[in-house]
């Protein structure tokens, strides 16, 4: 990555973030319009990717309930459609932070080892939580309402039949289901796999973990994911 690459990236990220601003899918309080969220993600994808890749992504997301799943059972975006809203917020945060982070990174000796486009950033952010698509079921629990009457309230619960190879790793595998060519883009897969930092690693994966932090996309995605949840409440 060099100065020319950075200038190109800055232009790309600015153009894509304008789609978010224009559509206004997510408000400052973290509430969102599910249809606007979906439309914005697909509009961004169409602006960055060839049609066949956009179609493949869309087909996978529709099939796996990406646009209707929650982002969690009880934490951020724990409502229907929350996964897509959270992912879009991470996309936005990633694109906003990217020029600043990469302008600093290109001053270092490792700059020549990495080269990212806005499309790579978009893909990493979009797919970082693919493992949560269709991951939850709706259950009901008996509780008292404000009038003191017993009612059954719905809540999300992880499906008991799920098999998962780890939060980040599972999401990386799911990205390869719809865009197998990303097997040749290891830095993108690393960012997805390690976006949770130390909180989602086995002892073996923790060994030499600092090496992954040499990849600026790992840092970028971790920052975007945390700020989406803690600043935007989404």
QUINORRA-V693634 format. One line per field, one symbol per residue. phi: phi as a letter, one per 20 degrees, with the letter a starting at -180 (. if undefined). psi: psi as a letter, one per 30 degrees, with the letter a starting at -180 (. if undefined). A space follows every 50 residues. Layout:
phi=???
psi=???
//
This chain:
phi=.cffffffffffffffffffffelfcefenfbdgffffffffffgffddf gffffffffffffdmgedffeaebdflecgnfffffffffgffffffggf ffffffeefegfecbcdffffgffffefdgfefmeddedccebeefenef cddfbebfffefcceogffffffffffdcffffedggffffffdfemffc dfgfffflggffffeffffffffffffffeeelb
psi=kaeeeeeeeeeeeeeeffeeeefhfklfgflljeeeeeeeeeeeeeffll eeeeeeeeeeeeegheffllflegbkhhlkfeeeeeeeeeeeeeeefeee efeeefflffeffkjkleeeeeeeeegfgfffkgflljlkkklkaffgkk ljkllkkkkffkkkgkdeeeeeeeefefiffffgieeeeeeeegfgbffh kleeffkgefefffjffeeeeeeeeeeeefefh.
//
